[in-house]
Amino acid sequence: MKTTHVTAQTAEERWLLYDASEHVLGRMASQIAKALMGKDRPSYQPEDLTGAFVVVINAEKPVLTGNKRQEKSYVHYTGYPGGQKFVSIDGVLTNRPTDVVRLAVRRMLPKSKLGMQMLTRLKIYSGAEHPHGAQNPTKVASTHKKPK
């Protein structure tokens, strides 16, 4: 029996398609982070870039549970005294709709050079159209149950 080591050059290229209007934001982000890292495969290597390419469509319509639509806010600091800024999730969705998904996934990836390379494999689009049809991305089914 021979053991093989899967590297970034020998790993098969996979493309996954997520529709943000069908998935809960946090659960979708954790699944995307696992796929980008390659942790959903038996050939996972933490030191190699063996994860999938992920396409997210309808990023302007994420599913949020509970009171997150009213209570969730994003914080950043300008660097000046009194420069701490709070932006509601609706404010982020109107100005930069893809940032909600990108920030959720980025915060679940490793904080290293490899994590930044993984983030470049994430393609996010605010509409239902995407230019990656030639790669035949596999649509990931939703596990979210719609309320009756």
MDAnalysis code that builds the backbone (N, CA, C; Angstrom):
import MDAnalysis as mda
import numpy as np

u = mda.Universe.empty(444, n_residues=148, atom_resindex=np.repeat(np.arange(148), 3), trajectory=True)
u.add_TopologyAttr("name", ["N", "CA", "C"] * 148)
u.add_TopologyAttr("resid", np.arange(1, 149))
u.add_TopologyAttr("resname", ["MET", "LYS", "THR", "THR", "HIS", "VAL", "THR", "ALA", "GLN", "THR", "ALA", "GLU", "GLU", "ARG", "TRP", "LEU", "LEU", "TYR", "ASP", "ALA", "SER", "GLU", "HIS", "VAL", "LEU", "GLY", "ARG", "MET", "ALA", "SER", "GLN", "ILE", "ALA", "LYS", "ALA", "LEU", "MET", "GLY", "LYS", "ASP", "ARG", "PRO", "SER", "TYR", "GLN", "PRO", "GLU", "ASP", "LEU", "THR", "GLY", "ALA", "PHE", "VAL", "VAL", "VAL", "ILE", "ASN", "ALA", "GLU", "LYS", "PRO", "VAL", "LEU", "THR", "GLY", "ASN", "LYS", "ARG", "GLN", "GLU", "LYS", "SER", "TYR", "VAL", "HIS", "TYR", "THR", "GLY", "TYR", "PRO", "GLY", "GLY", "GLN", "LYS", "PHE", "VAL", "SER", "ILE", "ASP", "GLY", "VAL", "LEU", "THR", "ASN", "ARG", "PRO", "THR", "ASP", "VAL", "VAL", "ARG", "LEU", "ALA", "VAL", "ARG", "ARG", "MET", "LEU", "PRO", "LYS", "SER", "LYS", "LEU", "GLY", "MET", "GLN", "MET", "LEU", "THR", "ARG", "LEU", "LYS", "ILE", "TYR", "SER", "GLY", "ALA", "GLU", "HIS", "PRO", "HIS", "GLY", "ALA", "GLN", "ASN", "PRO", "THR", "LYS", "VAL", "ALA", "SER", "THR", "HIS", "LYS", "LYS", "PRO", "LYS"])
u.atoms.positions = np.array([
    [0.845, -1.172, 0.000],
    [0.000, 0.000, 0.000],
    [0.891, 1.236, 0.000],
    [0.519, 2.203, -0.820],
    [1.321, 3.400, -0.953],
    [0.525, 4.617, -0.498],
    [1.129, 5.436, 0.330],
    [0.493, 6.654, 0.804],
    [0.898, 7.809, -0.095],
    [-0.082, 8.569, -0.527],
    [0.219, 9.719, -1.370],
    [-0.046, 11.005, -0.606],
    [0.728, 12.022, -0.931],
    [0.584, 13.334, -0.305],
    [-0.044, 14.266, -1.326],
    [-1.219, 14.779, -1.008],
    [-1.910, 15.674, -1.915],
    [-1.369, 17.088, -1.715],
    [-0.942, 17.718, -2.789],
    [-0.461, 19.094, -2.722],
    [-1.396, 19.986, -3.525],
    [-1.095, 21.267, -3.536],
    [-1.928, 22.206, -4.277],
    [-1.897, 21.910, -5.773],
    [-0.789, 21.351, -6.269],
    [-0.685, 21.041, -7.694],
    [-1.446, 19.769, -8.063],
    [-1.515, 18.814, -7.156],
    [-2.151, 17.536, -7.471],
    [-3.610, 17.462, -7.015],
    [-4.074, 18.451, -6.264],
    [-5.456, 18.428, -5.781],
    [-6.417, 18.716, -6.929],
    [-7.553, 18.048, -6.908],
    [-8.555, 18.297, -7.939],
    [-9.227, 19.644, -7.683],
    [-9.558, 20.328, -8.751],
    [-10.189, 21.638, -8.630],
    [-11.696, 21.461, -8.516],
    [-12.272, 22.005, -7.436],
    [-13.709, 21.909, -7.209],
    [-14.290, 23.309, -7.143],
    [-15.497, 23.464, -7.671],
    [-16.219, 24.724, -7.617],
    [-17.572, 24.471, -6.964],
    [-17.902, 25.259, -5.947],
    [-19.173, 25.143, -5.246],
    [-19.960, 26.438, -5.418],
    [-21.285, 26.334, -5.468],
    [-22.161, 27.482, -5.644],
    [-23.133, 27.562, -4.475],
    [-23.129, 28.695, -3.778],
    [-24.047, 28.945, -2.671],
    [-24.963, 30.094, -3.050],
    [-26.251, 29.935, -2.761],
    [-27.211, 31.013, -2.926],
    [-27.493, 31.570, -1.539],
    [-27.031, 32.798, -1.266],
    [-27.136, 33.367, 0.080],
    [-28.576, 33.603, 0.500],
    [-29.504, 33.679, -0.451],
    [-30.898, 33.888, -0.080],
    [-31.557, 32.602, 0.412],
    [-30.886, 31.474, 0.303],
    [-31.430, 30.191, 0.763],
    [-30.749, 29.664, 2.022],
    [-29.610, 30.241, 2.407],
    [-28.819, 29.747, 3.535],
    [-28.789, 30.783, 4.656],
    [-28.745, 30.316, 5.907],
    [-28.528, 31.194, 7.045],
    [-27.073, 31.653, 6.996],
    [-26.843, 32.943, 7.225],
    [-25.539, 33.553, 7.004],
    [-24.400, 32.856, 7.748],
    [-24.531, 32.656, 9.051],
    [-23.452, 32.059, 9.839],
    [-23.172, 30.613, 9.479],
    [-24.214, 29.835, 9.263],
    [-24.041, 28.431, 8.893],
    [-23.411, 28.312, 7.505],
    [-23.839, 29.180, 6.602],
    [-23.263, 29.183, 5.263],
    [-21.791, 29.576, 5.320],
    [-21.462, 30.573, 6.128],
    [-20.077, 31.030, 6.231],
    [-19.164, 29.932, 6.790],
    [-19.652, 29.169, 7.757],
    [-18.817, 28.100, 8.307],
    [-18.618, 26.974, 7.304],
    [-19.650, 26.658, 6.513],
    [-19.499, 25.641, 5.470],
    [-18.530, 26.124, 4.388],
    [-18.612, 27.400, 4.020],
    [-17.716, 27.955, 3.009],
    [-16.281, 27.944, 3.515],
    [-16.072, 28.309, 4.775],
    [-14.718, 28.316, 5.342],
    [-14.118, 26.910, 5.345],
    [-14.926, 25.910, 5.691],
    [-14.436, 24.523, 5.651],
    [-14.051, 24.119, 4.234],
    [-14.880, 24.497, 3.265],
    [-14.599, 24.139, 1.873],
    [-13.351, 24.858, 1.349],
    [-13.164, 26.131, 1.720],
    [-11.986, 26.870, 1.279],
    [-10.706, 26.284, 1.868],
    [-10.782, 25.812, 3.112],
    [-9.615, 25.203, 3.744],
    [-9.378, 23.780, 3.255],
    [-10.431, 23.129, 2.759],
    [-10.315, 21.745, 2.330],
    [-10.630, 20.757, 3.433],
    [-11.180, 21.227, 4.540],
    [-11.467, 20.348, 5.669],
    [-12.627, 19.399, 5.416],
    [-13.374, 19.624, 4.343],
    [-14.490, 18.745, 4.027],
    [-14.051, 17.549, 3.189],
    [-12.768, 17.392, 2.958],
    [-12.223, 16.302, 2.143],
    [-11.309, 15.415, 2.985],
    [-11.215, 14.133, 2.648],
    [-10.291, 13.266, 3.386],
    [-8.827, 13.573, 3.103],
    [-8.544, 14.309, 2.035],
    [-7.160, 14.632, 1.672],
    [-6.718, 15.984, 2.240],
    [-7.306, 16.433, 3.351],
    [-7.000, 17.735, 3.942],
    [-5.552, 17.813, 4.393],
    [-4.887, 18.867, 3.969],
    [-3.523, 19.157, 4.415],
    [-3.522, 20.597, 4.941],
    [-3.245, 20.835, 6.217],
    [-3.329, 22.194, 6.745],
    [-2.288, 23.149, 6.167],
    [-1.217, 22.627, 5.630],
    [-0.148, 23.498, 5.124],
    [-0.246, 23.771, 3.628],
    [-1.235, 23.175, 2.938],
    [-1.369, 23.346, 1.497],
    [-2.717, 23.967, 1.150],
    [-2.754, 24.593, -0.016],
    [-3.971, 25.218, -0.523],
    [-4.711, 24.180, -1.368],
    [-5.497, 23.318, -0.704],
    [-6.182, 22.230, -1.393],
    [-7.695, 22.372, -1.347],
    [-8.187, 23.529, -0.958],
    [-9.625, 23.731, -0.833],
    [-10.295, 24.024, -2.159],
    [-11.590, 24.236, -2.097],
    [-12.414, 24.459, -3.280],
    [-12.507, 25.951, -3.602],
    [-12.955, 26.238, -4.808],
    [-13.352, 27.585, -5.181],
    [-14.831, 27.697, -4.853],
    [-15.243, 28.824, -4.291],
    [-16.634, 28.989, -3.861],
    [-17.210, 30.245, -4.506],
    [-18.384, 30.105, -5.106],
    [-19.112, 31.220, -5.699],
    [-20.376, 31.438, -4.868],
    [-20.597, 32.678, -4.433],
    [-21.791, 33.032, -3.657],
    [-22.594, 34.033, -4.477],
    [-23.868, 33.718, -4.696],
    [-24.747, 34.638, -5.421],
    [-25.830, 35.149, -4.476],
    [-26.495, 36.219, -4.855],
    [-27.536, 36.864, -4.053],
    [-27.022, 37.269, -2.677],
    [-25.833, 37.841, -2.635],
    [-25.227, 38.228, -1.354],
    [-25.957, 39.377, -0.691],
    [-26.778, 40.118, -1.436],
    [-27.501, 41.235, -0.834],
    [-28.736, 40.783, -0.070],
    [-29.070, 39.483, -0.121],
    [-30.260, 38.963, 0.559],
    [-29.915, 37.799, 1.492],
    [-29.012, 37.987, 2.467],
    [-28.699, 36.854, 3.347],
    [-29.843, 36.586, 4.316],
    [-29.984, 35.345, 4.728],
    [-30.998, 34.966, 5.707],
    [-30.400, 35.163, 7.088],
    [-31.055, 35.984, 7.901],
    [-30.615, 36.245, 9.266],
    [-31.699, 35.760, 10.220],
    [-31.305, 35.087, 11.282],
    [-32.265, 34.559, 12.236],
    [-32.360, 35.482, 13.445],
    [-33.416, 35.340, 14.191],
    [-33.595, 36.121, 15.414],
    [-33.739, 37.604, 15.121],
    [-33.142, 38.435, 15.964],
    [-33.232, 39.888, 15.831],
    [-31.972, 40.493, 15.209],
    [-31.214, 39.694, 14.481],
    [-29.953, 40.197, 13.941],
    [-30.151, 41.341, 12.964],
    [-31.248, 41.370, 12.260],
    [-31.510, 42.446, 11.297],
    [-31.556, 43.803, 12.016],
    [-32.043, 43.828, 13.272],
    [-32.127, 45.080, 14.011],
    [-30.922, 45.308, 14.924],
    [-30.318, 44.242, 15.451],
    [-29.315, 44.390, 16.502],
    [-27.865, 44.278, 16.029],
    [-27.594, 43.541, 14.965],
    [-26.211, 43.300, 14.550],
    [-25.597, 44.570, 13.977],
    [-24.368, 44.860, 14.389],
    [-23.654, 46.018, 13.847],
    [-22.193, 45.652, 13.657],
    [-21.551, 46.341, 12.740],
    [-20.135, 46.148, 12.451],
    [-19.370, 47.334, 13.012],
    [-18.217, 47.062, 13.639],
    [-17.430, 48.084, 14.305],
    [-16.093, 48.213, 13.597],
    [-15.664, 49.456, 13.370],
    [-14.299, 49.690, 12.917],
    [-13.775, 50.956, 13.568],
    [-12.476, 51.097, 13.563],
    [-11.829, 52.213, 14.242],
    [-11.006, 52.982, 13.230],
    [-11.176, 54.301, 13.190],
    [-10.502, 55.126, 12.193],
    [-9.052, 55.419, 12.546],
    [-8.684, 55.270, 13.799],
    [-7.328, 55.584, 14.227],
    [-7.232, 56.916, 14.944],
    [-8.304, 57.684, 14.958],
    [-8.336, 58.975, 15.628],
    [-9.103, 58.856, 16.942],
    [-8.829, 59.762, 17.907],
    [-9.598, 59.726, 19.155],
    [-11.091, 59.897, 18.881],
    [-11.881, 59.055, 19.472],
    [-13.325, 59.082, 19.255],
    [-13.723, 58.565, 17.885],
    [-12.845, 57.811, 17.246],
    [-13.087, 57.362, 15.882],
    [-13.649, 55.969, 15.758],
    [-14.287, 55.465, 16.812],
    [-14.906, 54.147, 16.724],
    [-16.264, 54.297, 16.042],
    [-16.449, 53.588, 14.929],
    [-17.667, 53.722, 14.120],
    [-18.469, 52.438, 14.184],
    [-19.780, 52.578, 14.268],
    [-20.704, 51.455, 14.273],
    [-21.606, 51.584, 13.055],
    [-21.736, 50.499, 12.283],
    [-22.593, 50.487, 11.107],
    [-23.538, 49.299, 11.242],
    [-24.839, 49.547, 11.061],
    [-25.806, 48.460, 11.151],
    [-25.650, 47.536, 9.943],
    [-26.204, 46.349, 10.050],
    [-26.091, 45.390, 8.952],
    [-26.850, 45.881, 7.722],
    [-27.942, 46.627, 7.934],
    [-28.659, 47.193, 6.792],
    [-27.828, 48.250, 6.081],
    [-27.058, 49.028, 6.847],
    [-26.175, 50.020, 6.235],
    [-25.094, 49.375, 5.393],
    [-24.543, 48.265, 5.859],
    [-23.524, 47.550, 5.084],
    [-24.154, 46.931, 3.845],
    [-25.363, 46.371, 3.979],
    [-26.016, 45.734, 2.835],
    [-26.381, 46.738, 1.750],
    [-26.698, 47.977, 2.123],
    [-27.045, 48.959, 1.095],
    [-25.804, 49.514, 0.406],
    [-24.719, 49.748, 1.153],
    [-23.524, 50.348, 0.568],
    [-22.613, 49.335, -0.121],
    [-22.336, 48.216, 0.549],
    [-21.434, 47.195, 0.014],
    [-22.012, 45.827, 0.327],
    [-22.942, 45.335, -0.490],
    [-23.689, 44.122, -0.135],
    [-22.841, 42.856, -0.040],
    [-21.707, 42.798, -0.703],
    [-20.908, 41.575, -0.646],
    [-20.065, 41.488, 0.622],
    [-19.898, 42.601, 1.339],
    [-19.034, 42.606, 2.515],
    [-19.583, 41.793, 3.673],
    [-20.890, 41.639, 3.777],
    [-21.464, 40.878, 4.888],
    [-20.997, 39.425, 4.814],
    [-21.072, 38.829, 3.635],
    [-20.645, 37.435, 3.465],
    [-19.126, 37.340, 3.563],
    [-18.406, 38.280, 2.926],
    [-16.941, 38.233, 2.926],
    [-16.382, 38.336, 4.347],
    [-16.932, 39.235, 5.176],
    [-16.454, 39.377, 6.550],
    [-16.771, 38.143, 7.382],
    [-17.948, 37.569, 7.186],
    [-18.322, 36.376, 7.952],
    [-17.381, 35.215, 7.647],
    [-17.013, 35.055, 6.374],
    [-16.121, 33.956, 5.998],
    [-14.685, 34.268, 6.410],
    [-14.250, 35.498, 6.196],
    [-12.860, 35.861, 6.492],
    [-12.524, 35.656, 7.959],
    [-13.478, 35.923, 8.834],
    [-13.214, 35.780, 10.261],
    [-13.170, 34.328, 10.705],
    [-13.561, 33.387, 9.836],
    [-13.506, 31.962, 10.157],
    [-12.298, 31.273, 9.538],
    [-11.533, 31.987, 8.722],
    [-10.355, 31.412, 8.083],
    [-9.115, 31.657, 8.937],
    [-8.022, 30.921, 8.684],
    [-6.784, 31.164, 9.428],
    [-6.270, 32.573, 9.203],
    [-5.692, 33.159, 10.235],
    [-5.139, 34.509, 10.142],
    [-3.682, 34.414, 9.723],
    [-3.442, 34.070, 8.463],
    [-2.089, 33.895, 7.947],
    [-2.073, 34.193, 6.458],
    [-0.907, 34.067, 5.848],
    [-0.801, 34.270, 4.402],
    [-1.629, 33.234, 3.650],
    [-1.660, 32.016, 4.160],
    [-2.447, 30.969, 3.526],
    [-3.946, 31.282, 3.620],
    [-4.370, 31.861, 4.747],
    [-5.765, 32.256, 4.889],
    [-6.160, 33.330, 3.886],
    [-5.261, 34.251, 3.584],
    [-5.546, 35.283, 2.589],
    [-5.610, 34.680, 1.183],
    [-4.787, 33.677, 0.910],
    [-4.864, 32.979, -0.372],
    [-6.187, 32.231, -0.504],
    [-6.644, 31.651, 0.592],
    [-7.933, 30.953, 0.578],
    [-9.064, 31.928, 0.269],
    [-8.966, 33.140, 0.815],
    [-10.017, 34.132, 0.601],
    [-10.077, 34.586, -0.852],
    [-8.975, 34.500, -1.592],
    [-9.012, 34.870, -3.008],
    [-9.804, 33.855, -3.833],
    [-10.044, 32.668, -3.298],
    [-10.836, 31.652, -4.004],
    [-12.337, 31.838, -3.778],
    [-12.704, 32.828, -2.984],
    [-14.106, 33.129, -2.706],
    [-14.570, 34.227, -3.659],
    [-15.582, 33.931, -4.470],
    [-16.137, 34.877, -5.437],
    [-17.560, 35.205, -5.009],
    [-17.834, 36.481, -4.713],
    [-19.138, 36.882, -4.193],
    [-19.781, 37.873, -5.157],
    [-21.062, 37.638, -5.462],
    [-21.819, 38.502, -6.374],
    [-23.142, 38.866, -5.732],
    [-23.539, 40.136, -5.887],
    [-24.771, 40.593, -5.242],
    [-26.018, 40.164, -5.998],
    [-25.931, 39.860, -7.269],
    [-27.093, 39.421, -8.040],
    [-27.118, 37.916, -8.201],
    [-28.052, 37.450, -9.023],
    [-28.203, 36.019, -9.255],
    [-27.292, 35.511, -10.367],
    [-26.639, 36.402, -11.108],
    [-25.761, 36.018, -12.213],
    [-24.306, 35.996, -11.757],
    [-23.532, 35.075, -12.344],
    [-22.094, 35.020, -12.077],
    [-21.386, 34.581, -13.350],
    [-20.122, 34.987, -13.536],
    [-19.399, 34.660, -14.767],
    [-18.642, 33.329, -14.727],
    [-18.951, 32.451, -13.784],
    [-18.196, 31.203, -13.627],
    [-18.979, 29.988, -14.107],
    [-19.812, 30.161, -15.116],
    [-20.611, 29.052, -15.635],
    [-19.765, 27.990, -16.302],
    [-18.619, 28.370, -16.873],
    [-17.760, 27.410, -17.557],
    [-17.133, 26.404, -16.591],
    [-17.019, 26.770, -15.318],
    [-16.421, 25.866, -14.328],
    [-17.436, 24.857, -13.785],
    [-18.688, 24.976, -14.164],
    [-19.763, 24.089, -13.704],
    [-19.765, 23.929, -12.182],
    [-20.016, 25.017, -11.439],
    [-20.024, 24.892, -9.985],
    [-21.199, 24.037, -9.514],
    [-20.955, 23.254, -8.479],
    [-21.965, 22.388, -7.896],
    [-22.789, 23.190, -6.899],
    [-24.099, 23.240, -7.097],
    [-24.966, 24.002, -6.188],
    [-25.118, 23.229, -4.885],
    [-24.892, 23.922, -3.775],
    [-24.991, 23.313, -2.451],
    [-26.411, 23.539, -1.942],
    [-27.055, 22.451, -1.556],
    [-28.440, 22.525, -1.082],
    [-28.503, 23.159, 0.292],
    [-29.600, 23.836, 0.553],
    [-29.799, 24.509, 1.833],
    [-30.294, 23.524, 2.866],
    [-29.831, 23.699, 4.099],
    [-30.329, 22.914, 5.226],
    [-31.266, 23.746, 6.084],
    [-31.503, 24.985, 5.659],
    [-32.358, 25.919, 6.397],
    [-33.829, 25.573, 6.158],
    [-34.580, 25.476, 7.230],
    [-36.017, 25.231, 7.123],
    [-36.739, 26.558, 7.201],
    [-37.516, 26.862, 6.191],
    [-38.262, 28.113, 6.155],
    [-39.383, 28.068, 7.181],
    [-39.611, 29.166, 7.917],
    [-40.728, 29.172, 8.860],
    [-42.061, 29.156, 8.140],
    [-43.048, 28.469, 8.737],
    [-44.368, 28.330, 8.098],
    [-45.254, 29.510, 8.361],
])
